[in-house]
Structure formats: structure tokens, C-alpha cells
Amino acid sequence: MTMFDTPFAEGCAAGELRLQKCGQCGTYRFPASPICPSCLSSEGAWVAASGRGRVWSWIRMHQRYFKDLPRETPYNLIMVELAEGPRMISALADEKIMPKVGDPVTVTFREVGGEILPYFALDTEGTAA
């Protein structure tokens, strides 16, 4: 963990998805960065995100690539386009569901290997971004 992602991990532990937001132009950034990719400002703060987004892409994994993360195979990895703009790679909370690109999702959190990690669940209400 670096000094830039500690607030992210603290947010996950508190049940809150946190992103960096530029203090100059308001651009949200993920992953964390000391400089805004839009305006190059070093100003920024960690803020609570909505936790909503849409499936941008996904893949069904049939092999466990990270031995430290205990998980059953197969499982779905998804790239979520967050309502705030950045994209985040995560896992789908219900591994039996086959998502579609554009499906609305909301964040949920799980303990995995001693860490609290963000997962995403399909938003059946359709209220995600």
C-alpha cells in the first residue's frame, strides 16, 4: 500500500468507495495519483464516490491467478465505468450472473484475504449511473 491508496483502503473498511478529486478542475481520478491527469495540479482530496456505475467490459476467469486471494473459479472480473468517470477493475458480487456491457452496478464490500475490497452487484432497479 502507498501513501496514495491508504485513504482508499480506509474507505473500503468503512463501507465507502473513495476516489481522489482534483482541487483545481474537479476531475475524479482512479487509480490514485499525486498529479491530476487533466490539469496537472497537485491539489486534490479523497472524497466519497456514489458507488454507482455501469459495466464497461467483463471477462469470466477460469483460473486463479493470485494465490493469496482465496476464491472459487470460475468468477467474473468486470471493468466498471464509475458515475464519476474513472474506470475500475473489480469482481462481480454474484459469480453466477453473466453481465452485459452497460448493465448498471452498485458497489458492495467483501473481506478477501484479510482486506476489505470493493465488489459490484448488478443494480436490478436500474438506478446506477
C-alpha positions as CSV (number, residue, x, y, z in Angstrom):
1,M,0.0,0.0,0.0
2,T,1.2,3.5,-0.8
3,M,0.5,6.9,0.8
4,F,-1.9,7.5,-2.1
5,D,-4.1,4.4,-1.7
6,T,-4.3,4.3,2.1
7,P,-7.5,6.5,2.1
8,F,-9.0,4.2,-0.5
9,A,-8.4,1.2,1.8
10,E,-9.7,3.1,4.8
11,G,-12.9,4.0,2.8
12,C,-13.4,0.3,1.9
13,A,-13.1,-0.7,5.5
14,A,-15.7,1.9,6.4
15,G,-18.0,0.7,3.6
16,E,-17.4,3.7,1.4
17,L,-15.9,3.9,-2.1
18,R,-13.4,6.8,-2.1
19,L,-11.8,8.5,-5.1
20,Q,-9.3,11.4,-5.4
21,K,-10.9,14.6,-6.7
22,C,-8.8,17.4,-8.2
23,G,-9.0,20.6,-6.2
24,Q,-8.4,22.7,-9.3
25,C,-10.6,21.2,-12.1
26,G,-12.8,18.7,-10.2
27,T,-11.7,15.7,-12.2
28,Y,-12.0,12.4,-10.3
29,R,-9.1,10.0,-10.6
30,F,-8.5,6.4,-10.1
31,P,-6.1,4.9,-9.5
32,A,-4.7,7.4,-7.1
33,S,-2.1,9.8,-8.4
34,P,-0.1,12.7,-7.0
35,I,-1.0,14.8,-10.1
36,C,-4.2,15.4,-11.9
37,P,-4.1,13.9,-15.4
38,S,-6.4,16.6,-16.7
39,C,-4.8,19.9,-15.4
40,L,-1.6,18.6,-13.8
41,S,-2.5,20.2,-10.5
42,S,-1.1,18.6,-7.3
43,E,-4.2,19.7,-5.4
44,G,-6.7,17.0,-4.5
45,A,-8.7,15.4,-1.8
46,W,-10.2,12.0,-1.1
47,V,-14.0,12.1,-1.4
48,A,-16.8,9.6,-1.1
49,A,-18.0,8.4,-4.5
50,S,-21.6,7.4,-5.3
51,G,-20.6,3.7,-5.7
52,R,-22.6,3.6,-8.9
53,G,-21.6,2.8,-12.4
54,R,-22.0,0.6,-15.5
55,V,-20.3,-2.5,-16.8
56,W,-17.8,-1.3,-19.4
57,S,-16.4,-4.7,-20.0
58,W,-16.1,-8.1,-18.3
59,I,-14.4,-11.5,-18.5
60,R,-15.1,-14.9,-17.0
61,M,-11.9,-16.2,-15.3
62,H,-11.4,-20.0,-15.1
63,Q,-8.0,-19.9,-13.4
64,R,-6.9,-18.5,-10.1
65,Y,-4.1,-16.1,-10.9
66,F,-3.4,-14.7,-7.4
67,K,-2.6,-17.4,-4.9
68,D,-3.1,-15.0,-1.9
69,L,-6.7,-14.4,-2.8
70,P,-8.8,-17.3,-1.8
71,R,-11.6,-17.7,-4.4
72,E,-13.5,-20.3,-6.2
73,T,-13.3,-20.5,-10.0
74,P,-14.8,-19.5,-12.3
75,Y,-15.5,-15.9,-11.4
76,N,-16.3,-12.7,-13.3
77,L,-14.0,-9.8,-13.4
78,I,-15.6,-6.5,-14.6
79,M,-14.4,-3.1,-15.6
80,V,-16.8,-0.6,-14.2
81,E,-17.2,2.9,-15.5
82,L,-18.0,4.8,-12.4
83,A,-20.6,7.5,-12.4
84,E,-17.8,10.0,-11.6
85,G,-15.9,9.0,-14.7
86,P,-12.9,6.8,-13.9
87,R,-12.9,3.1,-14.7
88,M,-12.2,0.5,-12.1
89,I,-11.4,-3.3,-12.4
90,S,-13.2,-5.3,-9.8
91,A,-15.2,-8.5,-9.4
92,L,-18.9,-9.2,-9.8
93,A,-20.5,-10.0,-6.4
94,D,-22.7,-12.8,-7.8
95,E,-20.4,-15.0,-9.8
96,K,-23.3,-17.0,-11.4
97,I,-24.6,-13.9,-13.2
98,M,-23.3,-13.2,-16.7
99,P,-23.4,-9.4,-17.0
100,K,-23.9,-7.3,-20.2
101,V,-22.0,-4.3,-21.2
102,G,-24.0,-1.3,-20.0
103,D,-25.6,-3.1,-17.0
104,P,-25.9,-0.7,-14.0
105,V,-24.0,-1.8,-10.9
106,T,-23.5,-0.6,-7.3
107,V,-20.6,-1.2,-5.0
108,T,-20.6,-3.6,-2.2
109,F,-17.7,-4.7,0.0
110,R,-16.3,-8.1,1.0
111,E,-13.4,-9.3,3.1
112,V,-11.0,-11.2,1.0
113,G,-7.6,-12.4,2.4
114,G,-7.8,-10.0,5.3
115,E,-8.6,-7.0,3.2
116,I,-11.9,-5.3,2.5
117,L,-12.3,-5.0,-1.2
118,P,-14.9,-3.4,-3.5
119,Y,-17.1,-5.7,-5.5
120,F,-20.0,-4.7,-7.7
121,A,-23.5,-6.1,-7.8
122,L,-25.9,-5.7,-10.7
123,D,-28.4,-3.0,-9.9
124,T,-31.7,-4.6,-10.7
125,E,-33.6,-1.3,-10.0
126,G,-31.6,0.3,-12.8
127,T,-30.7,3.3,-10.6
128,A,-26.9,3.2,-11.2
129,A,-25.2,5.8,-13.3
